[in-house]
Amino acid sequence: MSKQKLTLVKVGGKVVEEKDSLADLLGRFSKLEGLKVLVHGGGRLATAVAERLGIATQMVEGRRITDQGMLEVVTMVYGGLVNKSIVANLQALGQNAIGLTGADLNYMQAVKRPVKDIDYGYVGDIVCVNVDELKMLVEKNVVPVLAPLSHDKNGQMLNVNADTIAAEAAIAFSKYYEVELVYCFEKPGVLENPDDDDSVIEKLTHSEFKDLQAYGAIHTGMIPKLDNSFSAISRGVSRVRITNIEGLQQGGTTLAEV
């Protein structure tokens, strides 16, 4: 018996932070058939809010250093401002939605990342995912909107890379569904030439990704996105695509293990 399809869309970058592009994305997302989940970022907005509050932003290889002040900012921005705005706009489109962090329903638990070469602060590494309650929601046609935040089960909130949240949720859902994971951002896909939007790589293998990374064509925030994507494929997710708003239903770059 074949599994029911579930589409999990992760949206970030300018798409989630600019009103018109977000409205376009949510309009297209609301028209996707079948079960669906939305994961969002909001890093640039968090950076802007932090700046207004006089809190410095530090990034290493596309990942945010999260001290106590920045943790308060991302909790407010990701878990509040961005998350509830998306939920409200989905409701306006007739999509019954609920906004959640990993602490809600204890669906995703993390541990504070141990200090090795870099102290990332209050950044979490996922250790446990349980989507049983989310499964009950999606089967009642409720759209979970997942913020990039988790907790350690001891009362500590943790900042988690949104691409990781999306990949780990997709992997957990693949136990029950045929899952397509779509990373949607401002570029039309993975580009062979970062300065040429027409250089989309239609199919990308893991070895080709590593070659492009070594060459410097793939860098900064695209690296964790692709690392998470290939991890998801190797752990049960049926399909992973990277695209922009226009390619939400089809198009962009499709990833393959080999």
Residue pairs with C-beta under 8 A, 6 or more apart in sequence:
2 178
3 176
3 177
3 178
4 34
4 35
4 176
4 177
4 178
5 34
5 35
5 177
5 178
5 179
5 180
6 34
6 35
6 36
6 37
6 138
6 173
6 176
6 177
6 178
6 179
6 180
7 32
7 34
7 35
7 36
7 37
7 179
7 180
7 182
8 36
8 37
8 38
8 39
8 166
8 169
8 170
8 173
8 179
8 180
8 181
8 182
9 29
9 32
9 36
9 37
9 38
9 39
9 182
9 184
9 248
10 38
10 39
10 40
10 41
10 162
10 163
10 165
10 166
10 181
10 182
10 183
10 184
11 22
11 25
11 38
11 39
11 40
11 41
11 184
11 185
12 40
12 41
12 42
12 43
12 162
12 163
12 183
12 184
12 185
13 41
13 44
13 185
13 186
14 21
14 44
14 185
14 186
15 21
15 22
15 25
15 184
15 185
15 186
15 244
15 245
16 22
16 25
16 40
16 41
16 42
16 45
16 82
16 86
17 42
17 44
17 45
21 186
21 245
22 85
22 86
22 89
23 89
24 245
25 184
25 245
25 248
26 86
26 89
26 90
26 93
27 93
28 245
28 248
28 249
29 36
29 38
29 90
29 95
29 248
30 90
30 93
30 94
30 95
32 248
32 249
35 138
35 139
35 141
35 177
36 138
36 143
37 134
37 138
37 143
37 144
37 146
37 169
37 173
38 86
38 90
38 97
38 143
38 144
38 145
38 146
39 145
39 146
39 148
39 162
39 165
39 166
39 169
40 78
40 82
40 83
40 86
40 145
40 146
40 147
40 148
40 162
41 78
41 148
41 162
41 163
42 77
42 78
42 81
42 82
42 148
42 162
43 64
43 162
45 77
45 81
45 82
46 57
46 64
46 70
46 73
46 74
46 77
46 78
47 57
49 73
49 76
49 77
49 81
50 56
50 57
50 69
50 70
50 73
51 57
53 69
53 73
55 69
55 70
55 73
57 64
57 70
58 64
58 65
59 65
60 118
60 120
61 220
61 223
61 224
62 220
62 221
62 222
62 223
62 224
63 120
63 123
63 161
63 224
64 70
64 74
64 120
64 123
64 159
65 118
65 119
65 120
65 121
65 123
66 74
66 120
66 121
66 122
66 123
66 158
66 159
67 121
67 122
68 121
68 122
70 121
70 122
70 159
71 121
71 122
71 157
71 158
71 159
74 148
74 149
74 159
75 149
75 157
78 101
78 147
78 148
78 149
78 159
79 99
79 101
79 147
79 149
82 147
83 99
83 101
83 145
83 147
84 99
86 97
86 99
86 145
87 97
87 98
87 99
87 145
90 96
90 97
90 143
90 145
91 97
95 143
96 141
96 142
96 143
97 142
97 143
97 144
97 145
98 137
98 142
98 143
98 144
98 145
99 145
99 147
100 107
100 134
100 144
100 145
100 146
100 147
101 146
101 147
101 149
101 150
101 151
101 157
102 108
102 109
102 110
102 124
102 126
102 146
102 149
102 150
102 151
102 160
102 165
103 149
103 150
103 151
103 157
105 133
105 134
106 130
106 151
106 153
107 129
107 130
107 131
107 133
107 134
108 126
108 128
108 129
108 130
108 150
108 160
108 165
108 168
108 169
109 126
109 127
109 128
109 129
109 150
109 151
109 152
109 153
110 124
110 125
110 126
110 127
110 150
110 151
110 152
110 158
110 160
111 124
111 125
111 127
111 152
111 158
112 122
112 123
112 124
112 125
112 152
112 156
112 158
113 120
113 123
113 124
113 125
121 159
122 156
122 157
122 158
122 159
123 158
123 159
123 160
123 161
124 150
124 151
124 152
124 158
124 159
124 160
125 160
126 150
126 160
126 164
126 165
126 168
129 168
129 169
129 171
129 172
130 172
131 169
131 172
131 173
131 176
134 144
134 169
134 173
135 173
135 176
137 144
138 144
146 165
146 166
146 169
148 159
148 160
148 161
148 162
148 164
148 165
149 157
149 158
149 159
149 160
150 157
150 158
150 160
150 165
151 157
151 158
152 158
161 224
161 228
163 183
163 224
163 225
163 228
163 229
164 224
164 228
166 181
166 183
166 228
167 181
167 228
167 229
167 231
167 232
167 237
170 179
170 181
170 232
170 237
171 231
171 232
171 235
171 236
171 237
173 179
174 235
174 236
174 237
174 238
175 236
178 238
179 236
179 237
179 238
179 239
180 237
180 238
180 239
180 240
180 241
181 229
181 232
181 237
181 239
181 240
181 241
182 240
182 241
182 242
182 243
182 248
182 252
183 225
183 229
183 240
183 241
183 242
183 243
184 243
184 244
184 245
184 247
184 248
185 242
185 244
186 244
187 197
187 244
188 197
188 200
188 243
188 244
188 246
188 247
188 251
188 252
189 200
189 201
189 202
189 242
189 243
189 244
189 247
189 251
189 252
189 253
190 200
190 201
190 204
190 209
190 212
190 218
190 222
190 226
190 242
190 253
191 197
191 199
191 200
191 201
191 217
192 199
192 200
192 201
192 212
192 217
193 199
193 217
194 217
194 218
194 219
200 252
200 253
201 208
201 253
202 253
202 254
203 253
203 254
203 255
203 256
204 226
204 253
204 254
204 255
204 256
205 255
205 256
205 257
205 258
206 230
206 257
206 258
207 258
209 218
209 226
209 230
212 218
213 219
213 223
213 226
218 226
225 242
226 242
226 255
229 240
229 242
229 255
230 240
230 255
230 257
232 240
233 240
233 255
233 256
233 257
234 257
239 254
240 254
240 255
241 247
241 251
241 252
241 253
241 254
241 255
242 252
242 253
242 255
243 251
243 252
243 253
244 252
